[in-house]
């Protein structure tokens, strides 16, 4: 009786080769990429937790590329990956006899979400590492301060933790605190926000937290500080400060989700599959605790960081992107395309990585580019398939101008280039790429041509600091109809629910980003009965793709409160900011028919965000969980759809009209009240 259990077999379609021992360059690199993913995330030996995986990717890619035949490639795979533990690599259909894994308690990798220990997701070897039985799914939380500037700012604080890790992230700058003693932290960086991320049980303690720019205080931290946004944490002040006074603490909030029981596969469980070009491999999924393995000898190896980054991106998404089914990805064809892009003469930076990211069709994807670090003194939007100025901070351009060209390049070409560096559904790509036309290299000046109702207007943009468009009035009352912008910064909550319940009608605008706290408050006053739908699904993976992951399911669990709004309600949807938490609200509106939806589809990218670090230190983000509609049907790259599709016209925009709002108001005015 054989000792092993084969749990899967991948069968890519390798290109035809001219001789038995001859492989194409794509074959060789692809074989390395496939085995890299199986071993990095699923081989449970101790060596796997100690190896420099970035260097394995960048050196191994070069060695595989240079292998001149099948035997040479097999040597490369064995020397870079096979030494990490009992891995078998062979040529042809006849598999060798399995190796005996030995005796002892088994250990198996368990991945909740991304395959890396980042925000709200985790990886551990069940049976060997700290036991997770009974632990809550969510063991991370953040405290974020959004910055109105992209210029460098300074963060300073005294920090300590009782258990776990407190990460401080400011743009690309990152530091970690694990000490139980007060530790002074100073960080300088530029980015959209300062983020304090607590991983582990906590609590963490923070004293004298200050954010400054050129000697000016932007924010400090105490329990009443405005601008700080907690997610997944409890926070407050207690008298345990560094000098005996009060200090702020962060502690984990018990969050949504079932408790996660680990999966430990029996000894002898393996993943077996074809690597391509006639090569096969068998990788153990479960090994005895304490199986050591050896580290590969990478000393002196030439590196190809660009190709290594591409292979890591493809491998991570192959196994951990939870919405692959909705994105309809042919992973083998995608690997070939990505390698071709990363090895093409004169290719741009991260060409192969972007091939992978575009295929995800994921509006949560963010991967920084060094050539677009500044912002033009305008905000742009996509109106009637044109790039239109919606806000200008220079005198020569004005609201309603259409962008014709940037630095001698037609705007259509600039827009297409920005589409190529974004991911998401087609309706989102067009809109986000229009806004990204206003991005460029900080300090650079470009010539711009505009069209103002048939008149050519020219001027210059200089890319610099980010400028925010001030929000309008969050709440307006128009002839007895309340118009509430749930994504406005100045919205005060809780809302006046007595007034809303008595109103002639209510229009809720969710075209901006609506925080979860606002959404749940609204739903409590709209739903007629307790709601327990399970529409968030975090993958729990112990086996390589194409095996299906199991899922941990969760929802918001809303209980209604009084007063309940039962009158005429309409919703405004669509736009590049109607993403993630906003869409969670929209899914409840859709499932419970809480009123007609006017406008366009939301982005179609919902769920907590994960990220993957690439060789060289940059990272990209993506959707880390699968979100469905409340009936279980697909949502990713589709969004919440309008019941009444309405598009903003350029004529109406120039005249100061909101065509989507006008349609919703007309519906309320023409619809009888219940009981009329």
Secondary structure, 3 states (H helix, E strand, C coil): CCCCEECCCCCCCCCCCCCCCCCCHHHHHHHHHHHHHHHHHHCCCHHHHCCCHHHHHHHHHHHHHHCCCHHHHHHHHHHHCHHHCCEEEEECCCCCCCCCCCCCCEEEEEEECCCCCCCCCEEEEECCCCCCCCCCCCCEEEEEEECCCCCCEEEEEEEEECCCEEEEEECCEEEEECCCCCEEEEEEECCCEEEEEEECCEEEEEEEEEEEECCEEEEECCCCCCCEEEECEEEEEECCCCCCCCEEEEEECCCCCCCCCCCCCCCCEEEEEEEECCEEEEEECEEECCCCCCCCCCCCCCCCHHHHHHHHHHHHHHHHCCCHHHHCCCHHHHHHHHHHHHHCCCCCCCHHHHHHHHHCCCCCCEECCHHHCEECCEEEEEECCEEEEEEECCCCCCCCCEEEEECCEEHHHHHHHHHCCCCCCHHHHHHHHHHHCCEECCCCEEEEEEEECCEEEEEEEECECCCCCCCCCCEEEECCEEEEECCCCCCCCCCCHHHHHHCCEEEEECCCCCCHHHHHHHHHCCCCCCECCCCEEEEEECCCCCCCCEEEEECCCECCCCCCCCCCEEEEECCCCCCCHHHHHHHHHHHCCCCEEEECCCCCCCCCEEEEECCCCCEEEEECCEEECCCCCECCCCCCCCCEECCCCHHHHHCCCCHHHHHHHHHHHHCCCCCC
